[in-house]
Amino acid sequence: MSRNEANTRKELIDKALQTAGWNLEDPNQVGIEIPVDGYDAEPWNGVTDYCLYQPNGEAIAVVEAKRQSRDPRVAEQQVRHYVTEIEKHQSFRPFAFMSNGDRTFFWDVEIEQKRQIAGFFSLRDLQNLLYIRQNKIPLQQLTVNLAIANRTYQQEAIQRVSERFDDGHRRALVVMATGTGKTRTIMALIEVFLRANQARTVLFVADRDALVKQALDENFKVYLPSEPRDRIRTYNIDYSKRLYVGTLQTLIKCHKKFTPGFFDLVIFDECHRSIYNQFGELVEYFDGRIIGLTATPADFIDRNTFQVFRCFDNIPTFSYPYRDAVREGHLVDYSLYQAKTHFQREGIRGANLSEEERNTLIQQGLDPDDIDFEGTELERTVSNRDTLRRQWGEIMEVCYKDESGQYPGKTIVFAVSQAHALRLAEVFEEMYPQYPDMVQVITSKMERTDDLIDRFKKEEMPRIAISVDLLDTGIDVPEVVNLVFMKPVHSIIKMQQMIGRGTRSHQTCRHFHRLPNGYKNEFLIIDFWENEFDKDPSEETVAQNLPVTVKIFNTRLKLLAFYLDNQESADCQQVIRDLRQQIGQIPLDAFSVQQVYSQVETAWQDSFWRYLTRVKIDFLRTQVAPLLRFVAGVDVAAATFTNKVERLKLEVVTGEVKAGTVEAIAEDVSYLPDFVYQDSQRRGSMDLCLSSKLRTATPEQLNRIIADLASQMKNRRSRPNSFVEIDLRDRIAVSGYITLGEGGEQVYIEEYRQRVEGKVSEIVETHPTLAAIRKGEAVTDLQLVALERTLRQELQGGNLQLSESNIRKAFNLKVESFLAFLRELLEIEGLPDYQEIVRRNFEEFIAQRQFNANQIRFLRAVENVFMKKSRLEVADLYEEPLDRFGEDAVERWFSAEQVDELIQFTEQWAA
C-alpha cells in the first residue's frame, strides 16, 4: 500500500538522509519544516520539509517530500520558490532535492536540469558541488597539456568531450583504436577537469586488474604525480584521496560505501562489455559526469551502450578508428599469411589413412576405423602432434625476425585451451632445444601471471607468449610483430581486440633490436584457421542469454499457470513459496530496483498471492522477473541444476517429458562424489535421479531432489576426458587457396599468382603511363589515376577478381590501391598510392578556396567517403556518414556552384 507523506518521510526519506550521513537529531545539521525566510510560515511563504545546513548555519540544500504515490517533480515550482527566497538571506542559492521515497531528484535551480539520483548527497558532496559551482571555468577555455597528450586527434577528443559537458550533458562516449593512447588522452582530460575546478574527486574503473594497475602506476603516477591517489579495495577505502582506480568487480561489491555524489568524474574503461549485469547499476548509482572509454569500433557498439552514455543518435562523442590511425601513421597495419595443414583441411579419418598410419594407431591401442574427425575438431576433441610440429615449422619459417634475423620478434600465439597451449610449448621445446627460454605459456591458470607478463614485456626472452584469452586485451607490448591465430575466432569484436596487440607504431617501441631491421612499420598475422579479418560488422550477432535465476523464475511461473484452477493444492502452494523466496532475494537497495519498486511492490505483499490470475502471472514475468538479474552471490552450479529439475517438473505435469532433460539431471548426479552418496539423507534423491523412475517423479519428489542435491553440484567431479591424442604424419597444404565469385571456384594460390602476374605483364607492355615511367619521364597525377582505373578494370573482373583480401592471401601484401600493388610487385620506387594522390589534390582544392571552418570539416569527411568509394555522387553528400552534419548541411554551407565544382573535381580523380 502506498504511504502518505508523513509515513514516506519517516520510513523512507529519513533513513535515506541518515545513510548519506545526516543526523536528523541535530538541528544544526537538519532542520525539519523550516519557514523559507527563517522567521514565519505564512502560507504564501512556505515551509521546507527538510533544510540541510553547513556548519556556519547557512542552508546548503532543501528537501521537498511527497507521498509515495506522487511524482516528486510536481514540487518544482515550490522548490524554485524556496531556494530563491532562502538565497536572499545568505551568500548563495541552496541546492534542492525532491523525493517520494522511491525516486529522488537533485536540482541546481537555474543552473542545471534536474536529474534523478540514487540517493541523497552528504554534506561533503554538497560543499564540493558548491565549490565547483562558484569556481568552475568552462572546459573549452583551457588548453590541453601537451606533455600528456600532444597528438591532434587526442586534443580533438578532449575538445569534443569538453564541448559536450560545457553544453550541459553529463555523459560521453570516446572510441579510440587500441594503441592510440586512449588512457593517456583521458589523463589529459582529467588534468583539464582539475584545472577547471570541475572535478575534485575522480574515479577510473576498468574490467581487468592489469588495466587498473596500469592506470595507477603508469598513468596517474606519471602524468598527475602531485595528486593523491589510491586503489579501491573492498577491505580498505581512504576517502581523503583525489584520484581513485578500481576494478568493476570490486566496485560492484563496495560502491555503496561511497555516496552517489562522492565522485565528480567517473571513467569506465571497456566496462560496457563486461559480463556483469551490475555494470548498468554502477553507472546509474554514481551521479558524477561519466565518460565511457572503448577501443571497440563504433560499428560494433550495440545500441544499449550508446543509450547508457546518452549518445541517442548512435554516434560516439569522439571516434578515432584503426584505419584512420594507420593512415596518419600513429598505428601500423598488418600483413596476413594464411596456411592450413592437410588434416585441418581434410580431417583425420581411418578409412583414408595409409597402412603405416593405421599400424601407428593400433600401436597406440586405437582402432583406426573408430578415427573419424573433422578438421575443425583439432584441439577440441583430438590433437595430432605432428600437426603442431608442422605449424611451428611454418611459424618459425615465415615469422618476422628481430634485427639479427636469427630470433623471432616478440610474438603472441592465441591457443584454443590451456591444454593446447601446454602441448604447443612442449612440442616447440622438443623441436628447438637450442632455444630453452624462447617460449612461455601465459594464461590465467599459470602461477604469478603478472610476473610472466612483465618478463615478456621487458626482457629479451621469452620471445613467444602462448596465451588463452589472457593476452587478447589489455596487454601493451609495442615490440610485438607477430600474432599467430592457432584457433578460430568467431566474434568480430574479439578479433579486433586481438589484432590490437600488434598495432603499436615504431615510435612507441624502446627495444629496436627486437624489430625486423630495427624498425617496425607493420606486423604479421599468421593464421591457421581461415579467420575472417575483414568481416562486415553487420554480420556480427551477439547472443543474449537470460540469467539462470530468471530462467528458474519463468519456469515456475509456467507451473503456476498450470495450477491456476487448483490454487489451494500443496504443489501450487510450494511453487508460490519458491517464487516468493526468489523475490525475497532481489536487492531492494539496488538503484535499478529502487527506480521501479513502487510499480512492483505489490509482489512482496501477502495479499497479492491470495488469489492468482493470468494477468498477475504476466505482471510477474514482465515486471518482476527481470529484477532477478541484480541478485548477487548466485551459486551458478546449484542454480543450473535447479533450473533443469524445475524444467523436468513442468514437463512431468504437462505430460511432455523430454529424454534430454532426464539425461542431463542423471548425468549431473552421476558425477557427485562418494561422500554425497554416503549421506543417508541424500541417497534416496540420488537413487531416484539415477533410475528410470525419474521420468515419472512427483513434484514433491523433485522438490526434494533440489533441496538435497543442488547445493552439492559445486562438488561434481569433472566429466571423463574422451580427448584423443595421436601422432600421425601431417603436412602444410599448398599454402591455401583463393575462392572466386559466387560460384565459389577455388584456385590454389600459386596458380592464382601466375594468373595475376600474367595479366599485369600484359598491362605493363601496353600502358602509356608505365612506358613513360620506364623511360624515366615525369608523369602527372591524372596519368597515374588513369593507370589506377585501367588496373581496376583489368584485374577486378574475369577469372582474377583481384581485391585487397586476395592480394593479402596470394602475395602477402597489405595495400589499399592497385598502384600500390604494382609498386610492390614490380618494385617501382616512387610510384605513389592512389590515396596519396587523392589526398594531395584534395588539400590543393581546399587550400585554393576561401572555405570556413565548417566547410573544411565537411570536406575532410567528404574526402574520407571518396577514399572508400573511389567516386562521389551528389546523393552521397546527404547519406551516411555525412548526414551527421545535419540533413541541410550542404545547403547551409555551400552554394550550388560550389557543389557542382566539388563533383567535377572528384570526377577527375575517380578510379
N, C-alpha and C positions, 0 to 999 in steps of 0.2 A: 504494500500500500504506500502511496506517495506521501511523503512527510510534509507537514505545514512548515512555515518559515521558522518558527521557534524550534521545532524538532530538527529541521535541516541544520540550523546553526549549532545546536547542542550536540547532535550525533555525528555530523559530517564536517562542517566548516571549522568548529572549534578544534577538532582533532587534527585537521589538515594544517591549521595555523601552528599548532603545537609541534607537529612533525617538522615544520620549517624553522623551529627554534624560538617561536614567540611564546612568552609567558603570559597567559591570559589573566593570571592572578596579580600581575604587576601593572598597575595603572600608568606607570612611566613608560611601559613598552606598548601596551594595548589599551586603548580606550574603547568602551562599549557605549553605543548610542550617544555619540558626542555631537552637539549642535555645530553646524559647519562654521559659524563665526566664533565659536568658543564661549558664547555667553547665553543666548536664548534659543529656544526651539520653536520659534514661530513656524506655523505650517508652511509659509512661503519660503522659509529659510532651509528647513530640512534637518534631519539628524542622520549622521553616518552610522551604519551598523557597527563597524569597527574602524578605529583610527590607529594606525601603526606609527609609533614615534621613534625619532632619533634620540640619542642621549641628551641632546641640547633642548629637547622639548618640542622641536618642530615636527609636524606631521609629514612623514615620508611617503605614506600611502593610505588610501581609504579602501575599505572593503564593503561592497554593497551585496547583501544576501537576498536571495529569492527562494521561495518554497521550491521543493524538489521538482515539481511538475512544470515549473515555468522556465522558459529560456532566459538565462540571466542577462542577455543582451537587451531585454526590454528596459533595463535601467540606464541605458546610455545617456539620455538627456539629464536624468537625475544625477548621475556621476559627473557629467560635464559641469553641471552647476556647482556641485560640491567642491571639486578641485579648483574651480575658478574663484569661488568665494574664499576658500582657505588660503589661496595664493596671496590674497590681499593683506593677510596678517602675518606672512613670513617671507623668507627670501627666495622661495621657489615654489613652483606648482607641484603638488604631490602626484605620485602615480596612483593608478586605480586598478582594483580587482573587482570583477563581477562574478558571483558564484551561486550555483544552486546545489552545491554539494557533489553533484556528478560532473558538472562541467564548470571550469573556471577560466575566465578571460582576463588577460592583462592588457592595460591600455595606458599609453603615454599620450594623453589627450592633446590633440592638435599637432602632434609631432610624428606619431606613427599610427598605423592601423592597429585596431585591437586584434588580439590573437589568442587562441586557446592555448593553455599551458597545462602541464602535467601536475602542477601543484604550486602552492604559494612560495614566494621568494623569501629568503632570510633577510635580516637587517643588513648583513654584509653584502648580499646580492643587490639590494636596493640602493645602498650607498655607492656601490660600484657603478650601477646604471646612472645614478645622479651625476657622478664624476664624469662619466662618458658623455652624458647629455651636455654638461657645462663646458667640456674641454675638447670635444672631438673636432678634428679637422677633416674635411672631405678627402677621401682616399685618393681621388684623382688629382688632388693638388700636390701630392708628394711624389718625388722622383724615386725610381727603383734603385736600390743599392746594387750597382753593377758588379761589386765584388762578390755578390751572391749569385745574381742572375744577369749575365751580360749578353745573352743571345736575344735577337729581336723578337723571336716567337715567344720566348719566356716573358719578355716585357709586355708583349701584346696580351698574353694570358692574364697577367696581373692587371693590366688596364681593363680588360673585359670584365673580370670579376669585380674590380673596383667600381666600374660604371654600374654594374648590376646592383651592388649593395648601396651605392650612393643614390640609386633610383628608388630605394626602399624595399627591394627584395631581400629575403632572408636566407635563401639557399642558392647554390650554384653548382654546376657540374663541369669539371675540367677533364678533357680527354687528351692525353698526350702519349704518343707511342713509347714503348719501353726503350730506355736509353737516351731519351731527350731531356732528362733532368727534371722530371715532374716533381720529385720531392724537393729538389733544390729550388724550383720555382715557388713551391709552397712556403719554403723557408723565407724567401724574399718577400712573399706576400704577408706572412706573419710579421716580418720586420716592419712593413708598411703599416699594418694594423696597430702595432705597438707605438710607432712614432706618431701616428694619427690620433692616439688616445681613443681608439675604437675597440681595443681589446686589452685587457689586463691579465686575463687568465685564458690559456689556450690548451686544447686537448687534441692530440693526434692519435687516431685509432687505426690499427691495421689488423688484418685477419691472420697474420703469421708472426710468430715470435721473432724470426730473423729480421722482418721489416721494422718491428718496433725497436729492436736493439740497434738497428742501423739508423733509425730516425733519431734516437737519443745520442748515440756515440759518434756518428759520422755526419750528423746534420745540425741538431740543436747545439751540440758541444762545439762544433766548428764555426757555424755561421752566426750563432747568437750566444757567444760564450759568457757574457755577463749576466744572462737571465737565469734565475734559479729554476732548476728543472728536476723532474723526478719521474720514475716509472710507477704506475699504479699497480699495487699488489692487493689481493683481497685481504691479506692479513696486516697490511701496514699502509696507511694513507696519511701523507703530510699535506695539510691544507694550506700551507704557507707559500707554496711554490707558485711560479707564474706559468711555466711550461710543463705539460704532462704528456706522457705517452702510455699506451696500454693496448693489450690485445682485445679484440672484440669479445673473445670468450671470457676474459677477466671482467670487462665492463658489464657484460650481461649479468654476471654474478653480483657485482657490487655497485652498480650505478646508483642505487637508492641511497648510498652513503653520501652522495652529493645532492644538493637541492637542484631542481631543474634550471635555476638561474645561475649556477656556480660558474659555468664557463661562458665566456663571451664569444668564442670562436671554436668550432669543432670541425676537424678534418677527418673524413673517413677515406682511408686508402684501400681501394678494392673490396671494401666490406660488403658491397651490394651483392657480390657473387657468392657470399657465404651460404652454407647450408643451414645456418641457424635462423629459425623463424623469428627470433627475437631481434634481428637487425632493425626491422621497422619499429619495434618497441623502443629501441635505443635512440633512433633518430627522432622519434616523436617526444621522447622524455626530455631531452635537453633543449632549452629554449634559445641558446646562443645561435648566432649565424652559422650555417653549416655549408661545408664545401665537400662534394664528392669528387674523389680523385681516382682515375682509372686509365689503364693502358688499353682497355678493350675498345676496338674501333667502334665509332658511332653507329655504323651499320649493324653491329651485333648487339647493341644495348637494347634490352627489352623495354617495352613501353612502361612497365611498372617502375623501373629505375628512373626513367625520365620524370615520372609523376612524383616519385619520392623527393626529387631535387627541384620540383616545381618548374621543370622545363616542358611545359604543356604542348609545345609545338614539335616535340621530339628532336629538338636541336640543342646540343650542349651549349653551355655558356662560352666555351672555347674548345676548339678541336685542332690538334696538330697530328695528322696521321703519319703512318710509317712512310708511305710513298713520298709525301712532301719532305720529310726529314732526309730521305735518301737523295732526293733531287737537289736539296740545298746543301748536301754534304755533311749533315750532322749525324747520320747513321749510314751504315754500309749495307749494300744489297748482298744477295746470296746467289751462288751458282748451285745447280741441282744435278746430282749424279744418282741415277736410279739403277738398281740391279736386283736380280732375284736368282735364287738357286733353282736347280731342276726340281727338287722336292717341293719348294714353295709354289712352283707353277703347276706341277702335275700331281702333287700329293704323294703319299707313300702307300703303295698297295702291293700286297704279297703276290698277287697274280702277275704283276709287271716286273717283278724282281728277277735277277739272274740266279742261276743255281748256286753260285758262290754266295750271293747275298742271302738267299734263303737258308743256306747252311749256317751263315753267321747268326741269323736269328735263332735257329734251332739250338746252336751252342749256348745262346743266352737263355734257353728254356722257353722260347716263344714259338708259337705255331705261326708260320708265315701266312697261312690262309686266314688267320684272325687279324692280320695287319691290314687296316683299311682306313687311312686318314686323309682328309683333305689338306691341301697346303695351308689353309687358314687355321688349321688346328695345331700347327707347330708352336711349341712353347705354351700351348693351352692344355692339351691333353697328351701330347707326345713331344719329345725332344730328340733330335738326331745330332749326335756330337760332331759329325763331320760337316754338317750344315754350318755349325758355329765356326768351325775351322775355316771353311770357305769364305764366310762372311768376314772374319778377322783378316784373312789374307787380302780380300778386296779392300777393306778399310785401310790397312797398312800400305797398300799399293797406291791408292788414289787420294788419301787424305792430304791436306795441306801440312807441310812440314815447317819446322822452325827455320831460323836464319842459316843454321848449319846444313839444312837439308837432310839431316840424319834422323831426328826425332820428330814424332807428330807434334803439331802445335796443340795448345790446350783444346781438349775435345770432351764433349758430353755425349754419352751413349744413353738413349732412352730405352729401357728394357721393359718387358711385359710384367715381370713379377720379381720378388726377392730371389726366388729360386733360379729364375732365368739370369738375373744379374750375377749371382754367385757362380753359375755354370759358365757364363761368359768370362768371368775373371779367371776361373780355373783353367779353361781352355787356352786363354791368352798366355797364362804363366807356363803351360806346357809347351806352347809353340815358340815362345820368345823368352827362354830362361836368361838371356843376356840382359833383359830389362826388368830387374827384380822389383823396382818401385814404380813402374810405368802406369799401372792400373790400380784404381781404388774403387771399391763399391761404396757409394754414399747414398744410403736410404734411411728412412725413419726407423728401421729396425736395427740399424747398426748402433753401437755404443759411441757416445761422445761425437755426435754428428757435427756439432758446431766446430770442434777441433778439426774434423775431417774437411769441412768446407773451407776453413781458414787455410789449411795446408794446401788445398787445391788452388785457392786464390793466390797465395803469396809465395809458395815455394816452387822450386824447379820441377819437382816430382811430387805427386803423380801428374802425368800429362793427360791421362784419360780417366774421367769420372763416369762410372756406370750408375745410373740412378733409376728409381721407380717413383715418379711423381715429385719427389722432394726438390729436385733442381729444375722443375718445369717453370716455376715462377720465383721471383724474389731474389735469386742469386745473381750477383753482378760481378762477372769476371770478364773485363774488357778484352782480354787476350784470347778468348775462345774463338777459334777459327774453323772448327768442325763440329757439326751436330749430326749425330747418327741416329736415325729412326729405325730401331730394331723392333718396332711394334706398330700396329695400325692405330691411327688417331682419328676418331670419327667426329669429334667436336671441333668446329672451326675456331671457336674462341680459345680452346685449349691449344690448338695448333699455333695460333698467333702468339700466345704466351711463350710457347716453347721456342718458336723462331726468334723471339725477342732475346733469348740467351746469347745470340751471336751477333746482334746488330750494332754493338758499340763501335764507335769510329776509332781511327788511329789516335786522335787527339786525347782520348781517354785512357789510352794504354800507357803503362810505365815500363814494361819489360819488353823492349823492342826485339831483343834477340830470340824471343819466343814466337815471333811472327814470320811469315814467309818473306824472305828477302828483307827482313827487318821492318816491314811496313804492312799495315792492314788496310786494304781497300775493298775487301769483300770477305765473305766466309763461305764455307762449303756445306751443303746439306747432302748427306749420303743416306739414301732411303731404300730400304729393302722390302717395303710393303705397298708400293704404288699409292702412297698417300696423295691426296689432292690438296696441293698447296695454294691453288688459286680458285678454290671453290667459291661459288656465289653465296654471299651472306643470306640471301632469301631462301636458300635451301636448308638452312640451319633450323632444326626443330628441337626445342628443349622440353623434355617430358617432365611434367609436374606431378609429383606423387603426393597423395594425401598422407599426412602423418598417421601412424598406425593407431593412435588414440582416437582419431576422428573416424577411422575405418571401423573400429570396435563399436563406437557410439552409433554409427549409422546402421550397422548390422543389428544392434539391439533395438533400434527404432523399427526396423522391419519386423522383428519378432513381436514388438509391442503392437504393431498394426495387425499382426495375425491374431493377437489375443483380444482385440478390442471388444469382441462380442462376449468375452468371458473374463472381464477385468478382475473379478474377485478371486480367480483361481490362484493357486500357490505359484504356478510357473509365471504368470503375469506379474504377480507381486514381487517375485525375485528379479525379473527384468527391470521393474521400476526401481528397486533398491540399487541394482547395478548402475543404472543410468544416473540416479541421484548421487551415487558415490563418485562417479566420474565428474559430474557437475561440481561437486564439492571440491575437486582438485583444481578448478580454474582459479588462477591467482587474481583476486579482486583488486589488489593494489597495482596491477599492471595498467599502465596508462591506456593502452589499446582496449582493455576491458572496461576501464572506468568510462571511456568515451561512450560506450553503448549500454552500460549496466542498467540504466533506468529503463531501457527498452526491453531488457530480457530478465529483469529482476524477478518477475513472477515465477520463473522456472526454479527459483530457490525456495519458493513458499509451498507449504503443505497443501494449501487449497488448490493449487494448480493440478496436483496429482490425484485428487479425489475422484475425478471423472475425466477420462481422456477421450479425445476425438482426433480425427484425421487432421483437422486444422491445427491442433496443438502439436501433433507429430511433425507436420510440415514446419511449424514455428521452431521446434527443437532442432530439426535438420538444417534449416537455412540460417537461423539466427544464433543458436547456442553452440552447435557442433563446431563451427569454425574457431571458437574461442579456445577449444582444447589444444590448439597448436601452441598456446602460450604456457602449457603445463611444463614445468621444469623437472629434471631428475627422473625422466621416464626410464624404467628398466626395459630396454628395447627387446631383449630376448624373451622376457616374460610377456610383454605386450604382443609380440608377434605370435607367440604360441596361443595366447588368449584369443587373438583375432581368428586363428584357424579353428579353434574349438567353438567359438561363437558362430562362425560360418557353418560349421557342421550342425550345430543346434538348429539353425534356421533351415538347413537342408532336410534334417530329420522331420521337423514339424510340418514342412510343406511337401514331404514325400519326394524330394528331388536330390537324394544323396549322391554326391559325385565321388568316384573312386579316388580321384586326385587329392581331395580333401582328407579322406580317411588315411590314405598312404602318407601324406605329409605329417599328420599327427603321429601316426605309428612310428615313422622314421625318427622324428624328434625324440620321442620317448625311448626308442631303442638305443640312442646314444647317451642316455643318462648313466652315470657311473653306478657301481655296485652299491655304494653306501646309501643311495637313494632307494634302491630296491629293497635293501635290508631294513629300511624303516617300515615297520609293520603298518603304520598309519597311511603310508603312501602306496604300499604294494598292491592293494586292490585296484587303485586307479591305474597303475602301470599295467597290471594284468589285463584290465579291460581294454586299454589302448592297443595292446599287442594281440588282441583276439578279434575274431570275426564279429563278435557281439558289439563292437564299437559302432558299426553301421546302424544298429537299432537302439543305441543308448538313449535313455530318457534325458530330458533337460536337467533333471535333478542330478543324474549321474555325471553329466557333462559339466555342470557347475562344480561338482566335487573334484573332477579332473583338473579344472582351472585352479581351484583352491589348493590342491595337493601338489601340483607339478609345475605350474607356471613359474613360481619363484626359483625353481631348481634348474631352469633352462640355461642359466648362465654357467652351469657346471657341465654342460654337454661335452662329450668327447668330440674330437674332430672326426669328420667323415673319413672312411678308409680311402687311402690315396690310390687311385687307379691310373695315375700318370705313368706313361711308358717312356723309358729312356733306352734308346738304341744307338748304334753306331754303324751306319751304312754309308758307303762312299757317295758323296754328293758333288755337285759342280755348279759354278756360276753359269746360268743360262746365257744365251747370246745377248748380253747387255741390254735386255729389254726390247721393246718394240713400240712402234707408233701406231695408234689407231686412227684411221682416216674416215671422216664423213659419217653420215647417218647409218650407212650400211655396215660400219664397223670393220672395214678392211684393216687387217693387221699386217704391218710391214716391219721386218726386222730393221733395227737401227742402221746397220751397215748398208743395207740396200737403200734405205731412205736417204742416207747421206749421199750416196752416189747419185741418186735422182736429183737431189737439190744442187749438188756441185756441178752436175752436167748442165742444168738449166742456167746456173749462174755463169758458167763459161760461155754459153751462147750470148747472154746479155753483155758480158764483158767485151766480146768480139764486135758487137754491133752498136752499142750505145755511144752517141757522140760525146757525152759528158765524160765517160770513162776513157774515151780516146784522147780527149783533151788532157785529162789527168796524167795519162801515160806519157804524153809529150811534155809534161811539166808546165802546161799552160794554166793560167788562173781561170777559175770557174766562178760563176755568180751563184748567189743563194737560190735564184729562180731555177738555174740549171740543176742544182742539187735536188731541189724539190721535185723537178720533173723526173730525175733519176729515181727518187723515192716512189713516185707514182708508178713508174714502169716496173720496179721491183715488186710492188704490191700486186699489180695486175698479173704479172707472170708467175709469181711464186705462191700466191694465196689460193689459186684455183687448181683445177685439174686433179692430177694424181699426186700433188705435193701438199697443198693446204698448209703451207708453212705459217706458223704462228709463234708467238713468244714461248708458249709452252713446248711446242715441238722443237724449237731451236734449242731450248734448255736440254731436252731429252737427248737429242741427236748430236748436238755439238758442244754441250756443256758450257753454253754461253748465256749470259744474262743480259739481254739487250732490249730496248724499247722501240727500236725502229729498224727498218731494213738497211738504211745507210750504215747504222752502227754494226749490223750483222756483216755487211760487206767489208767494212773496215777491219773487223776482227778476222773474218775468214780469209781475206786476201792480204792482210797486213798492210793496208794502205794508210800510212801515217797522215794525220792531219785531216782526214775525212770526218766532218762533224756529224753529230746526231741530228736527226730531223727535229727533235725537240729543242736542241740548242739553236737551230736556225729560226724556228718559230719564236722562241723566247727573245732572241736578239732583235727580230723585226717588230715584235710587239713593243719592246722597250722603245725603239725608234718611233713607232706610231704614236705612243703616248707622249714621248718627250717633245715631239714636233708640234703638239697641240696644247692649248691652254685649258687643260681639264682641271676641275676642282677635286678636292679630296674624295668626295663621294663617287664621282665619276671614275677616278683612278682605282678605287677599291672595287667597284663593279667590273671594270675592265680586267683587273687581275683575276677575278673569278671567271670571267669570260675566257681568259687565256687558259685557265685550267680545264674548262669544258672543251675548248678546242683541242687541247693536248690529248684528251681522252678519245675524242671522236674523229680527230683529223679533218674536221669540217665544221661549218656553222651555218645554221639557218635562222631566220628571224624568229621562228617559233621557239627555238632553243632559249632565247632571251627571257621567255616567260615561264619556263618549266624548271623543274628541279635540276641543280641546286640553286639556280639564280633567283627562283621565286622567293627565297628567304629575304631578299632585299625589299620585298613588297610587290604586289601584283602590278602596281603602276610605276615601278622604279624606272623603267625605260622612258616612259612619258615624262616623269618628273625631272629626270636628269639629262636627257638627250633630246635634241631636235630630230626631226625626220631625216634631215640631211646628214646628221652625224651617224644615225643608224645605217643609212644607205652606204656611207663611207666605210663604216666598220665591216659590213657584209662584203663589200667589194674588196676590201683589204684581205679578209680571211679567204676569199675565193682564190686569191693569188697563191696562198700558201697551203691550200687544202691538198691532202695527199689521197 
